[in-house]
Amino acid sequence: MASLLPSNRNSHWLLQVSVFLAMAAALLIGGCKPSNKVDDPQLKPIQDMIDQNLPTGSPQGTVIQFLSMRGYPTEPSEKPGTLVAIIRHIDTVRLQPVTARVTFYFDANGKLNTYEIVRTMNAPVPQ
């Protein structure tokens, strides 16, 4: 009399395929998320501006020019291959200024890899 249950060999193979497909799906979903998403909704416009104007791979000179043309000051960086800028933005919903310290990270060829946004205290606007 034939058994209605799959043999151990077939169930083991099916388990391996299921685990592989689950891992592949997790990698695809996890790999599509940008690593520099901000949680603070007031920092979102700053992130969107950077994403739109400074894509990954932008030369360091382009980043410096972008910041300079908009009047965003830069600070000395402690790490080589990084550039720190202070970006001040007006939150149009709350009509309040929002200030962020943005650290840009460059590869050995001076191309933008990623950046990090941290909210800082609002300083008075220089006159």
N, CA, C and O atoms as a DFTB+ gen file, in Angstrom:
508 C
 N C O
     1  1       0.836      -1.177       0.000
     2  2       0.000       0.000       0.000
     3  2       0.883       1.243       0.000
     4  3       1.784       1.367       0.830
     5  1       0.633       2.144      -0.910
     6  2       1.463       3.341      -1.064
     7  2       1.073       4.382      -0.024
     8  3      -0.103       4.546       0.301
     9  1       2.072       5.076       0.489
    10  2       1.823       6.119       1.484
    11  2       1.356       7.402       0.799
    12  3       1.836       7.754      -0.278
    13  1       0.416       8.091       1.437
    14  2      -0.074       9.351       0.898
    15  2       0.814      10.534       1.310
    16  3       0.694      11.617       0.737
    17  1       1.689      10.347       2.279
    18  2       2.586      11.402       2.733
    19  2       3.839      11.419       1.865
    20  3       4.293      10.362       1.426
    21  1       4.416      12.615       1.605
    22  2       5.626      12.667       0.794
    23  2       6.781      11.995       1.522
    24  3       6.824      11.964       2.752
    25  1       7.701      11.467       0.758
    26  2       8.866      10.834       1.364
    27  2       9.746      11.888       2.012
    28  3       9.612      13.078       1.725
    29  1      10.634      11.461       2.875
    30  2      11.535      12.391       3.567
    31  2      12.398      13.168       2.590
    32  3      12.664      14.352       2.795
    33  1      12.837      12.503       1.526
    34  2      13.686      13.157       0.540
    35  2      12.936      14.303      -0.151
    36  3      13.509      15.376      -0.341
    37  1      11.697      14.102      -0.523
    38  2      10.909      15.148      -1.189
    39  2      10.587      16.297      -0.242
    40  3      10.644      17.460      -0.644
    41  1      10.255      15.995       0.992
    42  2       9.926      17.068       1.938
    43  2      11.161      17.889       2.287
    44  3      11.065      19.100       2.490
    45  1      12.321      17.240       2.358
    46  2      13.561      17.965       2.635
    47  2      13.882      18.932       1.485
    48  3      14.259      20.080       1.720
    49  1      13.729      18.461       0.250
    50  2      13.968      19.305      -0.919
    51  2      12.988      20.476      -0.952
    52  3      13.377      21.604      -1.253
    53  1      11.725      20.212      -0.645
    54  2      10.701      21.258      -0.634
    55  2      10.998      22.303       0.441
    56  3      10.800      23.496       0.214
    57  1      11.464      21.870       1.589
    58  2      11.827      22.786       2.666
    59  2      12.992      23.673       2.241
    60  3      12.978      24.876       2.504
    61  1      13.995      23.101       1.593
    62  2      15.140      23.894       1.140
    63  2      14.716      24.943       0.120
    64  3      15.163      26.087       0.192
    65  1      13.869      24.575      -0.818
    66  2      13.401      25.527      -1.829
    67  2      12.593      26.640      -1.177
    68  3      12.732      27.805      -1.551
    69  1      11.748      26.297      -0.203
    70  2      10.930      27.306       0.487
    71  2      11.797      28.295       1.250
    72  3      11.551      29.501       1.215
    73  1      12.811      27.784       1.940
    74  2      13.721      28.655       2.689
    75  2      14.481      29.570       1.724
    76  3      14.636      30.761       1.992
    77  1      14.943      29.029       0.628
    78  2      15.662      29.834      -0.363
    79  2      14.781      30.948      -0.915
    80  3      15.225      32.091      -1.013
    81  1      13.539      30.632      -1.278
    82  2      12.633      31.647      -1.825
    83  2      12.306      32.724      -0.787
    84  3      12.219      33.903      -1.129
    85  1      12.128      32.333       0.462
    86  2      11.852      33.310       1.516
    87  2      13.042      34.244       1.719
    88  3      12.859      35.449       1.894
    89  1      14.260      33.701       1.697
    90  2      15.453      34.533       1.859
    91  2      15.628      35.473       0.671
    92  3      15.983      36.638       0.850
    93  1      15.381      34.979      -0.534
    94  2      15.506      35.817      -1.722
    95  2      14.505      36.973      -1.678
    96  3      14.849      38.106      -2.017
    97  1      13.283      36.693      -1.267
    98  2      12.269      37.745      -1.166
    99  2      12.670      38.779      -0.123
   100  3      12.510      39.978      -0.351
   101  1      13.188      38.334       1.018
   102  2      13.617      39.268       2.066
   103  2      14.757      40.156       1.580
   104  3      14.781      41.350       1.880
   105  1      15.700      39.587       0.836
   106  2      16.811      40.386       0.307
   107  2      16.329      41.407      -0.715
   108  3      16.804      42.543      -0.727
   109  1      15.403      41.019      -1.560
   110  2      14.876      41.956      -2.556
   111  2      14.138      43.104      -1.898
   112  3      14.324      44.262      -2.273
   113  1      13.314      42.796      -0.932
   114  2      12.546      43.841      -0.247
   115  2      13.493      44.736       0.544
   116  3      13.391      45.960       0.471
   117  1      14.406      44.142       1.295
   118  2      15.346      44.918       2.106
   119  2      16.323      45.706       1.264
   120  3      16.744      46.789       1.672
   121  1      16.695      45.204       0.109
   122  2      17.666      45.876      -0.744
   123  2      17.104      47.078      -1.467
   124  3      17.874      47.902      -1.961
   125  1      15.810      47.209      -1.549
   126  2      15.187      48.317      -2.278
   127  2      14.975      49.551      -1.421
   128  3      14.637      50.612      -1.946
   129  1      15.166      49.438      -0.114
   130  2      14.933      50.570       0.767
   131  2      16.175      51.455       0.813
   132  3      17.279      50.951       1.020
   133  1      16.018      52.762       0.624
   134  2      17.169      53.641       0.772
   135  2      17.659      53.625       2.218
   136  3      16.855      53.572       3.148
   137  1      18.966      53.671       2.405
   138  2      19.525      53.578       3.746
   139  2      19.500      54.902       4.499
   140  3      19.738      54.916       5.707
   141  1      19.226      55.985       3.844
   142  2      19.298      57.278       4.508
   143  2      17.930      57.919       4.714
   144  3      17.816      59.144       4.681
   145  1      16.908      57.128       4.921
   146  2      15.581      57.679       5.167
   147  2      15.555      58.343       6.537
   148  3      16.113      57.822       7.503
   149  1      14.899      59.502       6.610
   150  2      14.751      60.200       7.878
   151  2      13.376      59.900       8.458
   152  3      12.406      59.695       7.727
   153  1      13.312      59.878       9.780
   154  2      12.044      59.656      10.470
   155  2      11.334      60.966      10.765
   156  3      10.107      61.002      10.858
   157  1      12.088      62.031      10.912
   158  2      11.533      63.340      11.250
   159  2      10.874      63.952      10.014
   160  3      11.567      64.212       9.030
   161  1       9.558      64.192      10.031
   162  2       8.896      64.743       8.843
   163  2       9.397      66.134       8.469
   164  3       9.294      66.527       7.307
   165  1       9.931      66.878       9.412
   166  2      10.450      68.212       9.088
   167  2      11.793      68.128       8.353
   168  3      12.185      69.088       7.689
   169  1      12.494      67.013       8.456
   170  2      13.753      66.829       7.724
   171  2      13.519      66.250       6.334
   172  3      14.426      66.265       5.503
   173  1      12.331      65.744       6.069
   174  2      12.013      65.117       4.782
   175  2      12.250      66.064       3.605
   176  3      12.821      65.624       2.608
   177  1      11.844      67.348       3.660
   178  2      12.135      68.243       2.522
   179  2      13.628      68.411       2.253
   180  3      14.031      68.561       1.100
   181  1      14.442      68.387       3.285
   182  2      15.894      68.489       3.096
   183  2      16.398      67.234       2.398
   184  3      17.191      67.314       1.460
   185  1      15.938      66.077       2.856
   186  2      16.327      64.820       2.219
   187  2      15.893      64.785       0.763
   188  3      16.663      64.374      -0.106
   189  1      14.669      65.213       0.490
   190  2      14.166      65.212      -0.891
   191  2      15.000      66.132      -1.781
   192  3      15.290      65.795      -2.929
   193  1      15.385      67.303      -1.247
   194  2      16.200      68.247      -2.007
   195  2      17.561      67.629      -2.350
   196  3      18.043      67.756      -3.475
   197  1      18.168      66.965      -1.377
   198  2      19.469      66.340      -1.611
   199  2      19.327      65.202      -2.617
   200  3      20.123      65.094      -3.550
   201  1      18.318      64.356      -2.432
   202  2      18.114      63.229      -3.345
   203  2      17.888      63.698      -4.780
   204  3      18.367      63.072      -5.726
   205  1      17.168      64.784      -4.936
   206  2      16.846      65.288      -6.274
   207  2      18.055      65.931      -6.952
   208  3      18.237      65.782      -8.161
   209  1      18.873      66.636      -6.194
   210  2      19.957      67.417      -6.782
   211  2      21.337      66.772      -6.702
   212  3      22.227      67.122      -7.477
   213  1      21.524      65.840      -5.778
   214  2      22.842      65.235      -5.575
   215  2      22.718      63.709      -5.545
   216  3      22.770      63.107      -4.472
   217  1      22.558      63.086      -6.699
   218  2      22.439      61.626      -6.714
   219  2      23.760      60.959      -6.322
   220  3      24.825      61.572      -6.389
   221  1      23.670      59.715      -5.919
   222  2      24.857      58.931      -5.614
   223  2      25.789      58.964      -6.825
   224  3      25.360      58.793      -7.966
   225  1      27.068      59.188      -6.548
   226  2      28.051      59.273      -7.628
   227  2      28.389      60.697      -8.024
   228  3      29.270      60.910      -8.858
   229  1      27.704      61.683      -7.442
   230  2      28.023      63.084      -7.751
   231  2      29.438      63.398      -7.270
   232  3      29.827      62.981      -6.179
   233  1      30.214      64.131      -8.076
   234  2      31.562      64.507      -7.645
   235  2      31.519      65.444      -6.434
   236  3      30.560      66.195      -6.253
   237  1      32.557      65.392      -5.618
   238  2      32.618      66.234      -4.424
   239  2      32.521      67.715      -4.802
   240  3      31.897      68.491      -4.078
   241  1      33.120      68.113      -5.907
   242  2      33.041      69.505      -6.349
   243  2      31.605      69.937      -6.632
   244  3      31.235      71.076      -6.346
   245  1      30.804      69.051      -7.182
   246  2      29.399      69.353      -7.450
   247  2      28.640      69.557      -6.143
   248  3      27.800      70.451      -6.046
   249  1      28.931      68.734      -5.140
   250  2      28.281      68.866      -3.833
   251  2      28.668      70.196      -3.199
   252  3      27.809      70.905      -2.676
   253  1      29.947      70.537      -3.241
   254  2      30.416      71.806      -2.677
   255  2      29.765      72.983      -3.391
   256  3      29.332      73.935      -2.742
   257  1      29.691      72.931      -4.710
   258  2      29.064      74.003      -5.478
   259  2      27.575      74.118      -5.140
   260  3      27.067      75.230      -4.988
   261  1      26.874      73.001      -5.021
   262  2      25.458      72.989      -4.661
   263  2      25.234      73.687      -3.319
   264  3      24.332      74.513      -3.182
   265  1      26.063      73.347      -2.334
   266  2      25.931      73.942      -1.002
   267  2      26.268      75.425      -1.024
   268  3      25.577      76.231      -0.402
   269  1      27.321      75.784      -1.735
   270  2      27.772      77.172      -1.809
   271  2      26.737      78.066      -2.487
   272  3      26.460      79.169      -2.016
   273  1      26.169      77.590      -3.591
   274  2      25.193      78.398      -4.333
   275  2      23.937      78.675      -3.506
   276  3      23.256      79.674      -3.738
   277  1      23.628      77.815      -2.559
   278  2      22.447      77.993      -1.718
   279  2      22.778      78.646      -0.386
   280  3      21.890      78.863       0.438
   281  1      24.048      78.961      -0.170
   282  2      24.462      79.653       1.052
   283  2      24.530      78.763       2.277
   284  3      24.478      79.263       3.401
   285  1      24.648      77.436       2.085
   286  2      24.742      76.526       3.220
   287  2      26.198      76.430       3.649
   288  3      27.044      76.016       2.857
   289  1      26.507      76.807       4.890
   290  2      27.903      76.753       5.341
   291  2      28.376      75.321       5.555
   292  3      27.588      74.427       5.866
   293  1      29.668      75.127       5.384
   294  2      30.275      73.824       5.656
   295  2      31.160      73.957       6.893
   296  3      31.619      75.046       7.237
   297  1      31.384      72.831       7.544
   298  2      32.220      72.779       8.742
   299  2      33.408      71.871       8.471
   300  3      33.332      70.990       7.614
   301  1      34.496      72.072       9.185
   302  2      35.617      71.147       9.044
   303  2      35.177      69.749       9.474
   304  3      34.467      69.589      10.466
   305  1      35.600      68.759       8.729
   306  2      35.246      67.377       9.037
   307  2      36.428      66.690       9.686
   308  3      37.583      66.938       9.340
   309  1      36.114      65.813      10.642
   310  2      37.175      65.087      11.340
   311  2      37.623      63.862      10.563
   312  3      38.717      63.349      10.797
   313  1      36.796      63.384       9.642
   314  2      37.117      62.165       8.897
   315  2      37.456      62.511       7.454
   316  3      36.766      63.328       6.844
   317  1      38.491      61.915       6.898
   318  2      38.769      62.134       5.477
   319  2      37.649      61.518       4.632
   320  3      37.060      60.501       4.998
   321  1      37.375      62.152       3.506
   322  2      36.333      61.652       2.620
   323  2      34.938      62.042       3.033
   324  3      33.959      61.479       2.543
   325  1      34.835      63.014       3.940
   326  2      33.522      63.492       4.364
   327  2      33.459      65.008       4.259
   328  3      34.478      65.698       4.296
   329  1      32.248      65.502       4.130
   330  2      31.983      66.931       4.080
   331  2      30.747      67.173       4.939
   332  3      29.738      66.486       4.781
   333  1      30.820      68.140       5.842
   334  2      29.714      68.431       6.752
   335  2      29.148      69.796       6.398
   336  3      29.886      70.771       6.258
   337  1      27.827      69.854       6.254
   338  2      27.146      71.106       5.925
   339  2      25.997      71.329       6.894
   340  3      25.403      70.383       7.412
   341  1      25.698      72.595       7.126
   342  2      24.542      72.975       7.931
   343  2      23.489      73.504       6.960
   344  3      23.697      74.510       6.281
   345  1      22.355      72.807       6.908
   346  2      21.282      73.178       5.984
   347  2      20.087      73.647       6.790
   348  3      19.547      72.921       7.624
   349  1      19.692      74.879       6.518
   350  2      18.550      75.489       7.196
   351  2      17.404      75.555       6.200
   352  3      17.572      76.012       5.070
   353  1      16.247      75.095       6.631
   354  2      15.069      75.024       5.781
   355  2      13.873      75.549       6.579
   356  3      13.810      75.370       7.795
   357  1      12.936      76.189       5.904
   358  2      11.719      76.660       6.573
   359  2      10.624      75.626       6.358
   360  3      10.263      75.309       5.225
   361  1      10.100      75.101       7.474
   362  2       8.977      74.168       7.418
   363  2       7.741      74.977       7.046
   364  3       7.277      75.800       7.835
   365  1       7.208      74.749       5.857
   366  2       6.080      75.554       5.358
   367  2       4.767      75.214       6.048
   368  3       3.823      76.002       5.980
   369  1       4.679      74.067       6.711
   370  2       3.458      73.715       7.431
   371  2       3.399      74.437       8.771
   372  3       2.378      75.028       9.121
   373  1       4.491      74.385       9.512
   374  2       4.538      75.022      10.839
   375  2       5.120      76.428      10.801
   376  3       5.107      77.138      11.807
   377  1       5.631      76.829       9.642
   378  2       6.287      78.131       9.484
   379  2       7.389      78.329      10.520
   380  3       7.500      79.377      11.157
   381  1       8.201      77.276      10.662
   382  2       9.326      77.304      11.584
   383  2      10.595      76.888      10.841
   384  3      10.554      76.083       9.911
   385  1      11.710      77.450      11.270
   386  2      12.967      76.996      10.655
   387  2      13.351      75.609      11.184
   388  3      13.087      75.273      12.338
   389  1      13.967      74.830      10.328
   390  2      14.487      73.517      10.682
   391  2      15.939      73.492      10.229
   392  3      16.238      73.814       9.079
   393  1      16.838      73.113      11.124
   394  2      18.256      73.070      10.798
   395  2      18.763      71.642      10.928
   396  3      18.467      70.943      11.896
   397  1      19.533      71.227       9.930
   398  2      20.094      69.880       9.932
   399  2      21.592      69.950       9.686
   400  3      22.089      70.804       8.953
   401  1      22.282      69.036      10.316
   402  2      23.712      68.835      10.065
   403  2      23.798      67.628       9.138
   404  3      23.443      66.512       9.520
   405  1      24.273      67.863       7.918
   406  2      24.323      66.807       6.909
   407  2      25.777      66.439       6.662
   408  3      26.597      67.292       6.323
   409  1      26.087      65.164       6.835
   410  2      27.429      64.660       6.572
   411  2      27.384      63.874       5.271
   412  3      26.660      62.886       5.152
   413  1      28.165      64.325       4.301
   414  2      28.267      63.661       3.005
   415  2      29.498      62.757       3.034
   416  3      30.570      63.168       3.477
   417  1      29.334      61.529       2.560
   418  2      30.427      60.554       2.532
   419  2      30.821      60.274       1.081
   420  3      29.974      59.968       0.241
   421  1      32.125      60.384       0.804
   422  2      32.654      60.205      -0.547
   423  2      33.572      58.987      -0.602
   424  3      34.204      58.628       0.391
   425  1      33.637      58.357      -1.776
   426  2      34.547      57.226      -1.963
   427  2      35.954      57.738      -2.260
   428  3      36.196      58.945      -2.246
   429  1      36.863      56.832      -2.525
   430  2      38.269      57.192      -2.770
   431  2      38.436      58.049      -4.020
   432  3      39.436      58.754      -4.152
   433  1      37.473      57.999      -4.940
   434  2      37.528      58.810      -6.162
   435  2      36.804      60.138      -6.024
   436  3      36.657      60.863      -7.008
   437  1      36.347      60.472      -4.818
   438  2      35.664      61.745      -4.599
   439  2      34.227      61.755      -5.099
   440  3      33.686      62.821      -5.393
   441  1      33.600      60.591      -5.201
   442  2      32.203      60.484      -5.639
   443  2      31.329      60.242      -4.418
   444  3      31.716      59.518      -3.501
   445  1      30.147      60.854      -4.411
   446  2      29.226      60.749      -3.285
   447  2      28.711      59.315      -3.137
   448  3      28.159      58.742      -4.076
   449  1      28.901      58.748      -1.943
   450  2      28.373      57.419      -1.623
   451  2      27.000      57.530      -0.987
   452  3      26.026      56.950      -1.467
   453  1      26.938      58.282       0.098
   454  2      25.711      58.444       0.868
   455  2      25.835      59.686       1.728
   456  3      26.848      60.385       1.680
   457  1      24.817      59.957       2.506
   458  2      24.856      61.081       3.430
   459  2      24.007      60.752       4.642
   460  3      23.186      59.835       4.617
   461  1      24.218      61.515       5.704
   462  2      23.490      61.322       6.949
   463  2      22.937      62.672       7.390
   464  3      23.648      63.676       7.360
   465  1      21.677      62.699       7.797
   466  2      21.027      63.935       8.242
   467  2      20.718      63.810       9.728
   468  3      20.116      62.832      10.171
   469  1      21.143      64.824      10.497
   470  2      20.852      64.881      11.927
   471  2      20.297      66.268      12.230
   472  3      20.887      67.276      11.840
   473  1      19.175      66.317      12.917
   474  2      18.577      67.606      13.278
   475  2      19.425      68.271      14.352
   476  3      19.898      67.614      15.280
   477  1      19.613      69.586      14.217
   478  2      20.381      70.355      15.194
   479  2      19.548      71.523      15.682
   480  3      18.455      71.787      15.180
   481  1      20.084      72.210      16.663
   482  2      19.391      73.393      17.190
   483  2      19.379      74.497      16.130
   484  3      20.338      74.656      15.375
   485  1      18.297      75.244      16.086
   486  2      18.200      76.368      15.170
   487  2      19.018      77.536      15.705
   488  3      18.795      78.012      16.818
   489  1      19.942      77.978      14.916
   490  2      20.745      79.147      15.257
   491  2      20.126      80.372      14.610
   492  3      19.425      80.242      13.607
   493  1      20.364      81.556      15.153
   494  2      19.847      82.759      14.512
   495  2      20.408      82.901      13.100
   496  3      21.541      82.505      12.826
   497  1      19.604      83.466      12.215
   498  2      20.044      83.685      10.837
   499  2      21.097      84.787      10.851
   500  3      20.862      85.853      11.420
   501  1      22.268      84.545      10.226
   502  2      23.296      85.586      10.188
   503  2      22.811      86.781       9.371
   504  3      22.182      86.622       8.325
   505  1      23.112      87.958       9.860
   506  2      22.699      89.199       9.178
   507  2      23.806      89.730       8.326
   508  3      23.645      90.764       7.678
